[in-house]
Structure formats: structure tokens, C-alpha cells
Amino acid sequence: MTYLNDQYHDRGMKKWAGFFLSEHTAEQEKIQKGFAHINAPKPHMSEQEIGEVLQLAIVKNKPVAIQIEAVNSDGRYYDDIIGHLKGSDSLGIYVGNEKVHYDEIRNIQIYDQVKWSSL
């Protein structure tokens, strides 16, 4: 039986490289995608400018994109809150299913949706 042991050369961890590589690659792509997605700060708007955009969105029934003042632990701005205005109260507005307080709004714009048929 020593004949087979003399002929066989174990590759050690190299034989597992294919198994680990796909998982490792997928994890690295997810990390890189997170780094590539950075929201640039939009210009800070006054209360009057915010009110004008809100009024226009209500009158024309258009969706809005709101950047809030809050930043994450890395100091980056969160993704915009996008949706139609559903209502308001004395503290803020309801965009879709989310409430945004008036003092949290950094920038608000009418959101122009890109239709798949125009691509």
C-alpha cells in the first residue's frame, strides 16, 4: 500500500480554492458596491424653497425626492426618500409610508421617473 502514498501528492488547501473563491468574490463585490454608492450632499434649501416644491408636488401630483440632514456612521448621506406625498401634519409630511419631519429636509426636488419605454 505504500505505492499509492508515494504516487499521491495532496494539494492541501488548493483543492478547496474553487469552493471558497465564489463566496469570497460575491462578498467582495457586495462590499465594493457599497463603497461605490455614495450620495453627494445636495444644496441646503430654505424653508420657502422647500414649501414651493411641496406646493408644486401637491398641485401636480408629482413624486418627490427628499435628502434628509441625517448622515450614517461613515458621515455619508442616506439614500433619497422617494414617493408621492400622502399627507401632512404639524410636524412633517408623509412620503409613501414614511414620515419626514420638516426640520429634517435638506433638499427636496420633483422626482422625474425614467420610463422603461424611453430607454
Phi and psi in degrees as a GROMACS rama.xvg file:
@    title "Ramachandran Plot"
@    xaxis  label "Phi"
@    yaxis  label "Psi"
@TYPE xy
-67.5449  -17.1969  THR-2
-62.0301  -45.3764  TYR-3
-67.1518  -38.815  LEU-4
-66.409  -30.2647  ASN-5
-72.4138  -30.7426  ASP-6
-84.374  -33.3058  GLN-7
-84.0641  127.823  TYR-8
-116.449  111.739  HIS-9
-72.6482  130.795  ASP-10
-85.2044  0.258914  ARG-11
64.4895  -131.9  GLY-12
-73.4548  -15.6134  MET-13
-59.171  -33.2611  LYS-14
-69.2156  -19.0323  LYS-15
-95.3262  -3.64015  TRP-16
-58.7173  -40.4859  ALA-17
-63.3952  -36.6762  GLY-18
-67.4855  -45.2899  PHE-19
-77.4245  -28.3776  PHE-20
-62.2618  -44.9317  LEU-21
-65.4644  -41.0833  SER-22
-67.0455  -42.6395  GLU-23
-63.4065  -42.8926  HIS-24
-62.7601  -43.6658  THR-25
-62.9063  -41.2599  ALA-26
-65.9739  -41.0116  GLU-27
-65.4361  -37.9596  GLN-28
-64.961  -39.1699  GLU-29
-64.2866  -41.0401  LYS-30
-66.1619  -44.7412  ILE-31
-63.8954  -37.9501  GLN-32
-63.7847  -37.292  LYS-33
-64.7763  -38.7962  GLY-34
-71.3776  -33.7415  PHE-35
-74.1502  -21.7674  ALA-36
-93.6904  89.5471  HIS-37
-118.38  125.719  ILE-38
-87.518  118  ASN-39
-72.7949  146.126  ALA-40
-69.0252  132.006  PRO-41
-90.9051  160.805  LYS-42
-60.58  140.977  PRO-43
-73.5313  129.767  HIS-44
-103.691  151.351  MET-45
-78.8149  167.418  SER-46
-61.6783  -36.9087  GLU-47
-65.4146  -44.818  GLN-48
-62.8212  -41.1193  GLU-49
-63.1475  -43.2122  ILE-50
-61.8958  -38.7331  GLY-51
-64.9176  -42.6465  GLU-52
-67.1302  -41.1806  VAL-53
-61.8539  -43.0627  LEU-54
-61.8029  -44.5308  GLN-55
-62.372  -41.3162  LEU-56
-64.9604  -36.8191  ALA-57
-70.3863  -46.4047  ILE-58
-64.2416  -43.4143  VAL-59
-94.9152  0.267269  LYS-60
52.4577  51.919  ASN-61
-106.948  148.016  LYS-62
-73.4732  155.902  PRO-63
-121.447  157.271  VAL-64
-119.489  120.483  ALA-65
-116.36  127.784  ILE-66
-101.831  124.594  GLN-67
-92.8268  162.996  ILE-68
-68.3615  -25.3434  GLU-69
-65.9718  146.072  ALA-70
-124.451  157.607  VAL-71
-82.287  -173.143  ASN-72
-66.1795  -19.7897  SER-73
-90.1239  0.496887  ASP-74
81.5673  17.7927  GLY-75
-103.543  148.273  ARG-76
-73.8775  146.229  TYR-77
-71.4556  166.942  TYR-78
-62.6778  152.447  ASP-79
-63.8125  147.635  ASP-80
-91.0074  119.485  ILE-81
-120.524  134.878  ILE-82
163.336  177.489  GLY-83
-83.6241  151.229  HIS-84
-74.9393  125.254  LEU-85
-101.973  -18.0385  LYS-86
165.615  -176.417  GLY-87
-156.521  163.979  SER-88
-141.578  -167.707  ASP-89
-69.4908  -18.1529  SER-90
-100.344  -25.8291  LEU-91
-176.603  -167.35  GLY-92
-119.495  157.365  ILE-93
-106.647  119.021  TYR-94
-113.878  110.697  VAL-95
63.0973  -123.212  GLY-96
-102.901  11.4927  ASN-97
-116.077  139.721  GLU-98
-98.5789  132.901  LYS-99
-120.102  120.681  VAL-100
-72.9947  147.522  HIS-101
-58.8527  -39.3631  TYR-102
-75.404  -7.19172  ASP-103
-87.2704  -17.3668  GLU-104
-74.1381  120.397  ILE-105
-93.8323  -44.3819  ARG-106
-149.932  140.535  ASN-107
-137.18  137.346  ILE-108
-140.056  153.57  GLN-109
-68.3445  130.631  ILE-110
-91.2836  118.193  TYR-111
-93.3767  109.562  ASP-112
-77.8436  137.215  GLN-113
-89.8586  117.72  VAL-114
-78.9195  142.265  LYS-115
-64.1447  -27.3091  TRP-116
-72.1994  -19.152  SER-117
-92.3674  -1.75637  SER-118
